Amino acid sequence: MENLSAVLLLCVAIPIVPVLILLPDRRSRRFLGFLLVGVGVCFIAAEVNTLLVRLFDGDMMYVTTNITPVSEEILKALPVLFFAWTISDDRETLVSIAFAIGLGFALLENLLILIQNIDSVTVPWAFARGIGAALMHSVSTSLVGMGVSYVRKRRKLFYCGTFSLLVAAIIYHAIFNSLVQSQYRIIGFVLPALVCVPLFEHFHREIRQSAE
């Protein structure tokens, strides 16, 4: 099939654009807009990952557990860092757009994996993949967004802090990829939910405290 990732990008993006234009609420438009950014980032990552697989002689296991977590987390973090540096470093906003980017990324990635393995996928696989991968990508990018909101205000910590956040996201991503391709795949799919619940409970508690 001619450039599968490009075909799926258009199939996902074209219906979203009119909705994005017509939405009256600014926050909803921003979330949907950055979800679309996440879809675009996944398209770029798919092209980069294809080159990386060729570079490492088609060793998918090695690439997905050691290489793609690095390339994907850096690509997902770039729009968040750009937004924080040029527009706003508000914590709530950064976490929101970071979550949207991760969600959009997972949406296109899941479609690519589904079509590439169409003969072997099952409903339980789709359910687990839909929840696990979506939460993993969203949580890892949200951690970067939340952390950047702290280090952006402290110039001396910005570069080393950003690097540390990326390393944490990469390690988390690599652990997920390693688990879901092993006999412990159930743990891998559950792991993002275990991280997501305390993370967002902490985040919403901070929002409530700041509002009081």
N, C-alpha and C positions, 0 to 999 in steps of 0.2 A: 504493500500500500504506500502511496506517495506521502512521505513525511507525516506519519500518523500523529505525532505531537502537534503539528501545525493544524491538521484537520480538527483535532479535538479542541485545540485552543479556540478556533473560530466557532465551533459548535457551542462552546460554553460562553464565550465572550459576547457573541452577537445578541443573544436574548437579554443579557444583563445590561448592555449599554442603554437601551431605551428606558428601562426601569430606573437606572442610575440618573438619567437626565430628568425624569418626571417626578422623582421623589421630592416632596417638599421639605422634609426634615433634614437639616444639615448633618446631624450625627449619623443618620441612616445612610445618607449619600456618601459620607466619608467612609463608613464601615464597608459598604458595598463597593466603593471605589477601590479601597485597599484589598478587598477580597479579589477583585479583578487584577490588581497588581500582583497578588500572590499567584494567580493563574499564569500571568505572564512570566513571573520568576521561575515557575516550574517548567515552562516551555524552554527557557534559556538553560535551566539546569539539565533538562533532558538532552539537549544538544551537547552540552559540556560532558555529561556522563557517558554519552555514546562515544565520544572521543577518548575518554578515560578508559573505558572498557577495551577499546582497540589498543590503547597504549599498553595495557597490562594483559595482553594476549587473551582477552575474553574471560578472564578469571572473575566471574560475577561475585562469588562469595567474598573474595579479597577486596574487590572494589567497593561493594556495598557496605562492608563492615569497617573499612579503613580509609577509603578515599571520598566516597560520596557524602558522608556526614560532614566532612570539611567543606567541600564545594557548596553543598546545599545550604548549610547554616550561614556561610559567609554571604551567599547570594540573597538569602531571606533577610539577613540583618541590614544589608545596604540601604533599602528604602527606609527602614526604621531610623538608622543613623542619620540619613539625609534629612528626614522630617525633624528629628530632634535638634539637628544643627542649624537648620534654616527656618523652621516654622515655629515649633513649640516643643518644650521639654516637659510639658505637663504629664504627670505620671498616668493619670486615668486615660488620657488621649493616646499616649504611647502604647500602653498595654492593649487598648482597644484596636488600634491599627495593626499592632504586631500579631494579635490573635487572628485578625481578619486575613493578614498575609499568609500565616500558617495554614489557615483553613482553606484558602484559595489554592495554595500550593498542594495540599493533600487532595483536594477535589480533582485536579487534573492528573496528579500522580496515580490516584486510585483508578481513574478511567483508563490510563495507559496500561497499568498492570492487568486490569480486568480484560482488556481486549487482547493483550499479548498472551494471556493464559486462558482464553475463553473456553477451551475444551476441558479444563480441569477445575474451574472455579465452582464453588457451591454457595448456597445461601448462607450457611454459617460462616464461611470464609468471608463473604461480602460484609456480613454484619460485624465480624471481628475487625476486619481491615478498615471498614468505614469508621468505626469508633476509635480503634487503636491508633491508626496512622493520623487521622484528623486531630486527635488530642495531642499526639506526640509532636507533630509539626507546630500546632498552635501553642502548646505549652513551651516548647523550646524557644520559639520566637518571642513569646510573651515574657519569658525570663530575661531575654536581652532587652526588651522594651522597658521592663520595670527597672532593671539595673541601670540602664542608660539615663533614666530620669534622675537617678542619684548622682552618677559620676559626671553628668553634663554640667552640673552646677559647681563641680570641684575640678578646676582646670588641671591641677597636678595629678588627679586620679583618672582623667578622662581616657588617656591612651592605654595605660596599664589596666584600668578597670574594664574598658571595652574589650581588650584582649582576653581578660579573665572570663568575662561573660561569654564570649564566643567559644572559648575552650570548654566551659561548662556545658554549653548547648551542644557542642560537637560530641563530647563524651556521652551525654545523655542520649543523643541520636544514635551513636555507635552501639551503645548497650541495647537499645531497642532493636536495631537491625540485626544484631548478633543473636538476640533471644528469639526473635520471630522466625529465624532461619535454623533454629535448633530444636531439640526435643522439648525445650522449655518455652515453646511459642506462646502458650497460654499466659505465662508470666509476663512475656513481652507485651501482649495485647492489653493486659490488665495494668501494667506499670504506669502508662500515661494517666489513667484515671486516678491512681493513688497519688500521683504528683499534682494533678490538676485540682483536686478538692481542697487540700490545705493551702495551695498557692492562692486560689481565688477567694477562699474564705478570709485569708490574711488581707488580701487586696480590698475586699469589700468592707472589712472591719476598719481599715484605714480611711476609706472614703466616708463611712458613717461618722467616725471620730472627727474628721476634718470639717464635716458639715455641722456638727453640734456647736 
